[in-house]
């Protein structure tokens, strides 16, 4: 079987409402973008690069599943969904914090969630060994009743809960390596023990008031939420150390039936919304580690769902490296910034500090049990 790749042109048409320089959009009028970091070009260029190199032809290309009202209500209250739909039909607006959308934004958000739902469904069913969902708008910041940080629906949670109800899916681990804290996913599962949530993020970036290492879950969920707030400047070695010392042991202890990755590429060295120094190779190596863990723990069942990443130049190469690693492809898209990025990687005393900080975080996390 071949790795699944889930995408839909409509996701590229999601517009930033009043942040976009555009005619009133909707129907067949595509937006012209400007002024909002979350725009379609990073995702579109990733897909285009995969087509040019031939990687896309190696994958099992699929589209979204229908997302029903029942699917959405498992995660979001009716009051939120109704207001989102009303504003969407009326021409767009903004419901929460940094979440503008244009006319038809509600429907496009359900398509984005539908890509995640279809990827999870088909992997759980055994139709695919693993999958990548090119979802847009993203979802990991969206709380049940409050959209946040470009995220309008909780894509991963919607997909997971649909698979639980429809397919009997059990324990799920969600690893979030987007550079911003996965506060929405955390909030949804904070008091539950059937879902392990792990977020690796730049400390104090966004949101500024969440993501502390001491936030461990509550009630039945105590110990099932792990935050790994990494210092600004963290690069390749420290990210892999965090995977080896924190993420992989936590997966081994939890024994999930499915692993889902909230796959943002904004920890990359040139991203405008962060100050980290991960590379395309970093994301490839993290993917290989998680893929190996999935093989050992849950029959290889692994789904990556696209989140952030705001460098139009670099996201395509980080994404290509990730998807090639996921699928086992030998097709490469050489990193055009490899030499320059290597020269900027942390070295000497700062490198040692970062590795020591990962070790300190690991000791604090596992001391809590």
Secondary structure, 3 states (H helix, E strand, C coil): CCCEEECCHHHHHCCCHHHCCCCCCECCECCCCCCCCCCCHHHHHHHHHHHHHCHHHHCEEECCCCCCHHHHHCCCCHHHHHHHHHHHHCCEEECCECCEEECCHHHHHHHHHHHHHHHHHHHHCCCCCEEEECCCCCCCCCECCECECCECCCHHHHHHHHHHHHHCCCCEEEEECCCCCCHHHHHHHCCCCCEEEEEEEECCCCCCCCCCCCCCCCHHHCCCEEEEEECCCCEHHHHHHHHHHHHHHHHHHHCCCEEEEEECCCCECCCCCCCCEECHHHHHHHHHHHHHHHHHHHCCCEEEEECCCCCCCCHHHHHHHHHHHHHCCCCCCCCCCHHHHHHHCCCHHHHHHHHHHHHHHHHHHHHCC
